Amino acid sequence: MKEQRKLSELRKRIVDNHQFGAGDWYEVGELTDCLHIVEGHDRLLRSLRFGDDDCW
């Protein structure tokens, strides 16, 4: 239940924060032990550099 609450809070932070950037995604990857997914998602990181909103 604690993990579910943490994920819910994280989701809210991501959705509510329009300034959520690459550094934040790297932090999420590290915290969730999924850094390999973030690093492997070229389109996500590239779209953040160009300011595209289609990475959500």
N, C-alpha and C positions, 0 to 999 in steps of 0.2 A: 504494500500500500504506500509505503514511503517513496519508493521509486516512481510509482505512478504519479504521485503528487509532484515530485521533482520534474518529471517529464511534462506534466501539465503546466507547471510554472515556466519551464523552458519554452514550450510551445507559445505561450502567451507573450513571452519576452521577444521571441522571433517575430511573431505576427504583428505585435504592437509597435515594434521598433523599426521605423522606416530607414534608420541609419545602420541597420544590421549589416556588417561588412564581412570581408574575407577573414579578418582576424577573429571575428566572432564565430564564424563557421569552423575555423581551426580549433577554437576552444571547445565548441560542441563536439567536434570529432574526438578530441582528447578525452573529454569528460565521459563520453559514451563508448570509448574504445572503438571508434569507427573512423579514426583519422584517415585510414586508407581509402574510405569512401569519399571523403571530402577532397583529398588530394587527387583522387582518380576522376573527379567530376569536373573535367575541363570547362564544360559549358557554364557551370555555376560560377566558377572563379572568373572566367573570362567575362561573363555578363556583368559581374560586379564591377570590374574595371571600366566597363563601358557605360555603366549606369542603367543597364536594361532591367526592366521589371519582370521579364518573363522567366526568371530563374526561380520563382516561387512555385 
